[in-house]
Amino acid sequence: MRNAIIIGKEPDIALWAASRTDPGLRTERAFMTARYFFDVTDIKLYLKTHTTVSGIQRASLEVIRECVKRAGAEQVRLCLWDPRTRQYKALRADFFADMKGLDVDALGYLLYSKPLRSIKNTPPVLARYRSRPVKYHIYRMIAHIQAWRKNESYFAKRGSSLAEWQAGPPTSNQSKAAADLPDKSQETVSEIIQPGDQIIVLGAAWGMSGLDSHLQELHDEHGAEISIQVYDLIPLVMTQHLANAFALEFYRWLEKSTYYSSRYFACSENTRRDLERFMADIGRTRPITVIPLARQLEQAPVSKPSTSLKANAQELQKIPMGTLNKTKLPYVLVVGTLESRKNLWRLVQAWDRLTQETDLDMPRLILAGRRGWYNDDLMDWMDASGNLRGWVQFVESPTDEELAYLYRHCLFTATVSLYEGWGLPIGESLGFGKTAVVADNSSMPEVGGDLVEYCDANSITSIAKACRRLIADPEHRRALEGKIAQAELRGWDDVAADYVVALEKDE
C-alpha cells in the first residue's frame, strides 16, 4: 500500500511530493500506511427514502467492505459531507468488518444523527413511509381503520395481510444492544487526513454545494489522492433529454474535478471514451480506470422460479395484489425510470404494430419504474388508448421483491434506450437467466455481449423485428437462455475486488 511521510504530527507536503519521484526517500521509519476515505453521502441521502440498497449504492458498500477486509478497519473511514459546516466528517468503518449481508437498519443508525425507524420493526404496509414521520403516522391511522373494517384487500395490495398487521412487528428485535450498533463518533477529515491518503467518491457528488472547494483544499493543502467515479456523461451527450440547467451544472462540476482528482473510475469503455472526449475539449488529462459493473440485481439472484411449492407460496406473500394481477398473463419486462431517454415511445409503437399481427401470440408489456421527465407524449397516448388497449401495464416504483419477481417470471426484457452509461437492467436480466432486446448503442453491447437480441434504437421497425423474433421463436429464446446459464456472470463481489486491486495498484 502507498505510504505517506509523517514528520511529528503534521504532514510535510513538500517531502511527500518529493518522495513520489525519489524512491530513496521511502523508508519504513519515515512512512506510515495510507488510509482510504470513502464518500458515503449519496448512500445517506438514498436511505432517507429507501428501505433497501441496490445498484450503485450496493456496489459502493461492497467496495468498502472488501477494502476493510483486505486493508483492515483501521485503514478505512467513511466520509459524510456536511453542507452546514462545509466539511467532511469521518466515521469509523469497524461495522463493515463483521457485517453479514447489508444491514440497512445499522447503516441508517450509523449515517444519521437520529436513527431512522427500524426496517425490522416497520410493518410492510408502512415501509415506504419509514423515514417520513408525518406520512408514517397518517398511513398508520389509515391502516388501523382498514384493519377495523377487516379490509383484507387493502393489505394484500401492499404485499401484506390483515393477520400480519394484527400480529404487529416482532418484539425480539425492538432494539439492538449498544454493543451491536456501529460506532457513530465523528472526526473532521481535514484534521486527520495525511499526505497520500486516498479519498474515493463512488456516488453522485455533483450538485453538492461547497464540496468541490473542500476536495480541492484536501488535495492542495493536505496531499490527499482523490478518485472520482463517473458512470456516464449523459447530461453532456444527451442534453435534449434533460433539463437545460443540468447540462451546465454537470459540465462545471466535471471541469472543476479535473483540478483535484488524481484519476477517474469509469463503469464502461464507452464512458471512458466520453470522458476522454471531454478532457480533450478542456485540454486536460487524467488517468481513467474502467471497472465494469455487475450483471446481477442482488448478491445471489435466483435465475428461475423455484421448484419448491412452499418457496413459491412464500414469494407471493411479498408481492402486492396489483402487481400479481398484471403478471397473470405472459409479459415482457422493461425496468428503469420512465423518461424520454429510455425510448419508450418507440418501444410502445413497436408493440402496437405487433399486437395487430393476427398470427402472433403476443405477451403484455410491463413498464416497471418511477415516472421521470419529458415523457408526456407517451403518458398522454397511454391515457387516450387505455394503456394501448390493455397491452401495456405499469408497476410504479417496484420494491426489490417485486422487481425480482418480475424478472423471474417474464419471457424476456427490453432495454432500447437511446443511450446508457452502463445498462443495469440488462445485467440484472442476465442474472435472472433472461435474455433481452437491447439497443446496439453506447455501453449496452458491453453488458449484453452475445447473450441478447440487438436492435437499432432509432428504428421502430428494428425494435419490432427484434421483439418479434424472441416472441415468435421460443427455440431461439431458449438457446440464448442456455448460453446465459453457461456464462460466468460478473457479480458485485467481483466489482468490489477490482476496485480494491485498482486502488492498491495506485499506491
C-alpha positions in Angstrom: 0.0 0.0 0.0 1.1 3.6 -0.5 3.0 5.1 2.4 2.9 8.8 3.5 5.7 10.6 5.1 4.9 12.0 8.6 7.1 14.5 10.4 5.9 14.7 14.0 2.2 15.2 13.9 2.0 17.5 10.9 2.2 16.3 7.3 5.2 17.5 5.3 3.6 18.1 1.8 6.9 19.0 0.2 8.7 15.9 1.4 5.7 13.8 0.4 5.7 15.3 -3.1 9.4 14.6 -3.4 9.0 11.0 -2.3 6.7 10.3 -5.3 9.7 10.8 -7.7 12.6 9.8 -5.4 12.3 6.2 -4.1 15.3 6.8 -1.9 13.1 8.8 0.4 10.9 5.9 1.1 12.0 4.2 4.3 9.9 2.3 6.8 10.8 4.7 9.6 9.6 7.7 7.6 6.3 6.3 6.4 3.0 5.2 7.7 0.3 3.2 5.9 -2.1 5.3 3.8 -5.8 5.2 4.6 -8.9 5.0 2.4 -11.7 7.6 2.9 -14.9 6.6 1.1 -17.6 9.3 0.5 -21.0 7.7 1.5 -23.1 10.9 1.4 -25.2 9.6 -1.5 -25.9 6.4 0.4 -27.1 8.5 3.4 -29.4 10.5 1.1 -30.7 7.3 -0.6 -31.5 5.6 2.7 -33.7 8.6 3.7 -36.3 7.5 1.2 -35.5 3.8 0.6 -35.6 0.7 2.7 -33.1 -1.3 0.8 -29.9 -0.7 -1.1 -29.3 -1.8 -4.7 -27.4 -0.9 -7.8 -24.8 1.8 -7.4 -25.3 2.0 -3.6 -24.8 -1.7 -3.3 -21.6 -1.5 -5.3 -20.2 1.2 -3.1 -20.9 -0.7 0.1 -19.4 -3.9 -1.3 -16.2 -2.0 -2.3 -15.9 -0.6 1.3 -16.5 -4.0 2.8 -13.8 -5.6 0.5 -11.4 -2.7 1.4 -12.0 -3.3 5.1 -11.4 -7.0 4.6 -8.1 -6.5 2.8 -6.7 -3.4 4.5 -8.2 -3.7 8.0 -10.9 -1.5 9.6 -8.2 0.9 11.0 -7.3 1.9 7.5 -10.8 2.8 6.3 -13.0 5.7 7.1 -16.5 6.7 5.8 -16.9 10.4 4.8 -20.1 12.4 5.1 -20.4 15.8 3.5 -21.8 18.3 6.0 -23.3 21.3 4.0 -23.7 23.3 7.2 -20.1 23.3 8.2 -18.8 22.7 4.6 -16.6 19.9 6.0 -16.2 16.2 5.5 -17.0 14.2 8.7 -15.3 10.8 9.1 -16.8 7.8 10.7 -15.1 4.5 11.6 -15.7 1.5 9.4 -15.3 -1.2 12.0 -19.0 -2.0 11.4 -18.1 -3.5 8.0 -15.5 -5.9 9.4 -18.1 -8.5 10.6 -21.1 -7.4 8.6 -23.1 -10.3 7.1 -25.2 -9.0 4.2 -26.1 -5.4 4.2 -27.7 -4.3 7.4 -29.7 -1.3 6.3 -31.0 -0.7 9.9 -27.4 -0.4 11.2 -26.4 1.7 8.2 -29.3 4.1 9.0 -28.2 4.3 12.6 -24.6 4.9 11.6 -25.2 7.6 8.9 -28.0 9.7 10.7 -27.6 11.6 13.9 -31.1 10.2 14.9 -31.7 6.6 13.9 -34.3 6.0 11.2 -37.3 3.9 12.1 -36.1 0.3 12.1 -37.0 -1.7 9.0 -37.3 -4.9 11.0 -39.9 -3.2 13.2 -41.8 -1.4 10.4 -44.9 -3.1 9.1 -44.6 -3.8 5.3 -47.7 -1.6 4.7 -45.8 1.4 6.1 -42.3 0.6 4.8 -42.2 3.3 2.2 -43.0 5.9 4.9 -40.3 4.7 7.3 -38.3 7.9 7.1 -41.2 10.3 6.8 -42.8 10.6 10.3 -45.9 12.6 9.3 -46.9 10.3 6.5 -46.0 7.3 8.6 -48.5 8.3 11.3 -51.2 9.3 8.8 -51.0 6.0 6.9 -50.7 4.1 10.2 -54.1 5.5 11.2 -55.5 4.6 7.8 -54.2 1.0 8.2 -55.8 0.8 11.6 -59.1 1.9 10.2 -58.8 -0.7 7.3 -58.0 -3.4 9.9 -61.0 -2.4 12.0 -63.1 -2.8 8.8 -61.4 -6.1 8.1 -60.5 -4.9 4.7 -58.1 -7.8 3.6 -57.7 -6.4 0.1 -56.1 -3.2 1.4 -53.2 -5.1 2.9 -53.0 -7.6 0.1 -52.5 -4.8 -2.4 -49.5 -3.7 -0.4 -47.8 -7.0 -0.1 -49.0 -7.8 3.4 -52.0 -9.3 5.1 -54.5 -8.4 7.8 -53.1 -11.1 10.0 -49.6 -9.7 9.7 -50.8 -6.3 10.6 -52.7 -7.5 13.6 -49.7 -9.5 14.8 -47.5 -6.4 14.8 -43.7 -6.2 14.5 -41.5 -8.9 16.1 -40.8 -8.0 19.7 -37.5 -9.7 19.8 -36.0 -7.0 17.5 -37.4 -3.9 19.1 -33.9 -2.6 19.9 -30.3 -3.7 19.4 -27.9 -3.9 22.3 -25.5 -1.0 22.3 -22.6 -3.3 21.6 -24.2 -4.4 18.4 -24.5 -0.9 17.0 -21.8 0.7 14.9 -19.6 3.5 16.4 -21.1 6.8 15.5 -18.3 9.0 16.7 -17.2 11.5 14.1 -13.9 13.3 13.2 -13.3 16.2 10.8 -11.4 14.8 7.8 -9.2 17.8 7.3 -7.9 17.3 10.9 -6.9 13.7 10.5 -6.1 13.2 6.8 -2.4 12.7 5.9 -0.5 13.1 2.6 -1.0 10.1 0.3 -4.4 9.1 2.0 -7.0 8.3 -0.6 -10.5 9.8 -0.9 -12.7 7.8 -3.1 -16.0 9.2 -4.3 -18.1 6.4 -5.8 -21.5 8.0 -5.7 -23.0 11.1 -7.4 -21.1 14.1 -6.0 -22.1 16.8 -8.4 -24.6 19.3 -7.1 -23.3 19.3 -3.5 -22.7 22.9 -2.7 -19.1 23.6 -1.5 -17.8 20.0 -1.9 -15.6 20.9 -4.9 -13.8 23.6 -2.9 -13.3 21.3 0.0 -11.9 18.5 -2.2 -9.5 21.0 -3.8 -8.3 22.0 -0.3 -7.8 18.4 0.8 -5.8 17.8 -2.4 -3.7 21.0 -2.3 -3.1 21.5 1.4 -3.3 18.0 2.8 -1.8 15.9 -0.1 -4.9 13.7 -0.5 -5.2 11.5 -3.6 -8.8 11.8 -4.9 -10.5 9.3 -7.2 -13.9 10.1 -8.7 -16.4 7.6 -10.2 -18.1 8.7 -13.4 -21.0 6.5 -14.5 -21.9 8.4 -17.6 -21.8 11.8 -19.3 -25.4 11.8 -20.3 -26.0 15.4 -19.2 -23.5 16.4 -21.9 -24.1 13.9 -24.7 -27.9 13.6 -24.4 -28.8 17.2 -23.3 -32.1 17.1 -25.2 -33.4 14.6 -22.6 -32.5 16.6 -19.5 -33.4 19.9 -18.1 -31.1 22.6 -19.5 -29.6 23.6 -16.2 -28.4 20.1 -15.5 -26.0 20.1 -18.5 -24.2 23.3 -17.5 -24.1 22.3 -13.8 -22.6 18.9 -14.7 -20.1 20.4 -17.1 -18.9 22.9 -14.4 -18.6 20.1 -11.8 -16.7 17.8 -14.1 -14.3 20.5 -15.2 -13.6 21.5 -11.6 -13.0 17.9 -10.7 -10.1 17.6 -13.1 -8.1 20.1 -10.9 -8.2 18.0 -7.7 -8.8 14.4 -8.9 -5.8 12.0 -9.2 -7.8 9.7 -11.5 -11.3 8.6 -12.6 -13.1 5.4 -12.4 -15.5 4.7 -15.4 -18.0 1.9 -15.5 -17.7 1.1 -19.2 -15.3 1.6 -22.1 -18.0 3.8 -23.7 -17.9 6.1 -20.6 -14.1 6.2 -20.8 -14.3 7.4 -24.4 -16.8 10.1 -23.5 -14.6 11.2 -20.6 -11.5 11.3 -22.8 -13.5 13.4 -25.3 -14.4 15.8 -22.5 -10.8 16.1 -21.4 -9.7 16.8 -25.0 -12.2 19.6 -25.1 -10.9 21.3 -22.0 -7.2 20.5 -22.7 -6.6 18.4 -19.6 -5.9 14.7 -19.0 -6.2 12.4 -16.0 -5.8 8.6 -15.8 -9.1 6.6 -16.2 -9.6 3.1 -14.9 -12.5 1.1 -16.3 -14.3 -1.2 -13.9 -17.5 -2.7 -15.4 -20.5 -3.1 -13.1 -22.2 -6.4 -12.2 -24.8 -8.5 -14.1 -26.9 -9.0 -11.0 -29.7 -7.4 -9.1 -28.6 -9.0 -5.8 -25.6 -10.8 -4.5 -27.1 -14.2 -5.2 -30.0 -13.9 -7.6 -32.3 -16.8 -8.5 -32.2 -17.3 -12.2 -35.6 -19.1 -12.5 -38.7 -19.7 -10.3 -38.2 -22.2 -7.5 -39.4 -25.8 -7.9 -40.5 -25.7 -4.2 -44.2 -25.2 -3.7 -43.6 -23.7 -0.3 -41.0 -21.3 -1.6 -43.3 -20.2 -4.4 -46.1 -19.6 -1.9 -43.8 -17.6 0.4 -42.7 -15.5 -2.5 -46.2 -14.5 -3.4 -46.8 -13.2 0.2 -44.4 -10.3 -0.5 -45.9 -9.2 -3.8 -48.8 -6.7 -3.9 -52.0 -7.9 -5.4 -51.9 -5.2 -8.1 -48.6 -6.5 -9.4 -49.7 -10.1 -9.3 -52.8 -9.1 -11.4 -50.6 -7.6 -14.0 -48.4 -10.7 -14.3 -51.0 -13.4 -14.6 -50.5 -13.4 -18.4 -47.2 -13.7 -20.2 -45.3 -10.5 -20.3 -42.1 -8.8 -21.4 -40.4 -6.5 -18.8 -38.9 -3.1 -19.1 -37.1 -1.8 -16.0 -36.0 1.8 -15.3 -37.1 5.4 -14.8 -39.9 6.3 -17.3 -38.0 9.1 -19.0 -37.6 10.1 -22.7 -34.1 8.8 -23.0 -35.4 5.2 -22.4 -37.1 5.5 -25.8 -40.3 4.0 -24.5 -42.4 5.8 -27.1 -40.8 3.9 -29.9 -40.9 0.7 -28.0 -44.7 1.0 -27.4 -45.1 2.0 -31.1 -43.4 -1.3 -31.9 -45.7 -3.1 -29.5 -48.7 -1.5 -31.1 -47.6 -2.9 -34.5 -47.0 -6.3 -33.2 -50.4 -6.6 -31.5 -52.0 -6.1 -34.9 -50.3 -9.2 -36.3 -53.0 -11.9 -36.1 -50.6 -14.8 -36.3 -48.6 -13.7 -33.2 -49.4 -14.8 -29.7 -48.5 -11.5 -28.0 -47.5 -11.0 -24.4 -48.1 -7.9 -22.4 -45.5 -5.2 -22.0 -44.9 -4.2 -18.3 -43.0 -1.0 -17.6 -41.5 -1.1 -14.1 -40.1 2.1 -12.6 -40.8 5.5 -11.2 -42.1 8.2 -13.5 -39.5 10.5 -14.9 -39.3 13.5 -17.2 -40.0 14.6 -20.8 -42.4 11.6 -21.2 -45.7 13.4 -21.6 -46.3 12.2 -25.1 -46.1 8.6 -24.0 -48.3 9.1 -21.0 -50.9 11.1 -23.0 -51.0 8.3 -25.5 -51.4 5.7 -22.8 -54.3 7.7 -21.2 -56.0 8.1 -24.6 -55.6 4.4 -25.7 -56.4 2.8 -22.3 -52.7 1.7 -22.0 -52.7 0.5 -25.6 -56.0 -1.4 -25.1 -54.5 -3.1 -22.1 -51.4 -4.4 -23.8 -49.2 -2.1 -21.6 -49.2 -2.2 -17.8 -47.2 -0.1 -15.3 -45.7 -1.1 -12.0 -44.6 2.1 -10.4 -41.6 2.3 -8.1 -41.3 -1.5 -7.5 -39.7 -2.9 -4.4 -36.7 -5.2 -4.6 -39.0 -8.2 -4.0 -41.4 -7.0 -6.8 -38.5 -6.4 -9.1 -37.0 -9.9 -8.5 -40.4 -11.5 -9.0 -40.9 -9.5 -12.3 -37.5 -10.6 -13.6 -38.0 -14.3 -12.7 -41.4 -14.7 -14.4 -41.0 -12.6 -17.6 -40.5 -14.0 -21.1 -37.6 -11.6 -21.6 -36.7 -8.0 -21.0 -36.3 -5.0 -23.2 -33.8 -2.1 -22.9 -34.0 0.1 -26.0 -32.5 3.3 -24.6 -31.1 6.0 -26.8 -28.0 6.0 -24.5 -26.8 4.3 -21.3 -23.7 4.7 -19.2 -23.9 1.0 -18.4 -27.3 -0.5 -18.5 -28.0 -2.2 -15.2 -31.4 -3.8 -16.2 -29.6 -5.7 -19.0 -27.1 -7.2 -16.5 -29.9 -7.8 -14.0 -31.9 -9.6 -16.6 -29.0 -11.9 -17.4 -28.5 -12.5 -13.7 -32.0 -14.0 -13.6 -31.4 -16.1 -16.7 -33.4 -14.0 -19.0 -32.4 -12.7 -22.4 -33.3 -9.2 -23.7 -33.9 -7.0 -26.6 -31.1 -4.4 -26.4 -30.3 -1.3 -28.3 -26.9 -1.6 -30.0 -25.5 1.8 -28.9 -23.3 3.4 -26.2 -22.3 0.9 -23.5 -25.1 -1.6 -23.9 -23.3 -4.1 -26.1 -20.6 -4.3 -23.4 -23.2 -5.6 -21.0 -25.3 -7.8 -23.3 -22.4 -9.5 -25.2 -23.7 -12.3 -27.4 -26.5 -13.2 -24.9 -29.2 -10.8 -26.2 -31.0 -9.7 -29.3 -30.0 -6.3 -30.7 -31.9 -3.6 -32.4 -31.5 0.0 -33.7 -33.0 2.3 -31.0 -33.9 4.9 -33.7 -35.9 2.5 -35.7 -39.4 1.3 -34.7 -39.2 -1.4 -37.4 -35.9 -2.7 -35.9 -37.3 -2.8 -32.4 -40.4 -4.6 -33.5 -38.3 -7.1 -35.5 -36.1 -7.9 -32.5 -39.1 -8.3 -30.2 -41.0 -10.4 -32.7 -38.1 -12.9 -33.0 -38.0 -13.5 -29.3 -41.8 -13.8 -29.1 -42.4 -15.9 -32.2 -39.3 -18.1 -31.9 -39.2 -19.7 -28.4 -36.4 -22.1 -29.5 -34.2 -19.1 -30.2 -35.1 -17.6 -26.9 -34.3 -20.8 -25.1 -31.0 -21.1 -26.9 -30.0 -17.6 -25.6 -31.1 -18.6 -22.1 -28.9 -21.7 -22.4 -25.9 -19.5 -23.2 -26.7 -17.3 -20.3 -26.8 -20.4 -18.0 -23.3 -21.4 -19.1 -21.8 -17.9 -18.9 -19.8 -16.6 -16.0 -21.7 -13.6 -15.0 -20.0 -10.8 -13.2 -21.1 -10.2 -9.6 -20.9 -7.2 -7.2 -18.2 -9.0 -5.3 -16.1 -9.1 -8.5 -16.7 -5.3 -8.9 -15.6 -4.7 -5.3 -12.5 -6.8 -5.7 -11.5 -4.9 -8.9 -11.9 -1.5 -7.2 -9.6 -2.6 -4.3 -7.0 -4.0 -6.7 -7.0 -0.8 -8.7 -6.6 1.3 -5.5 -3.7 -0.8 -4.3 -2.0 -0.6 -7.7 -2.2 3.2 -7.5 -0.1 3.1 -4.4 
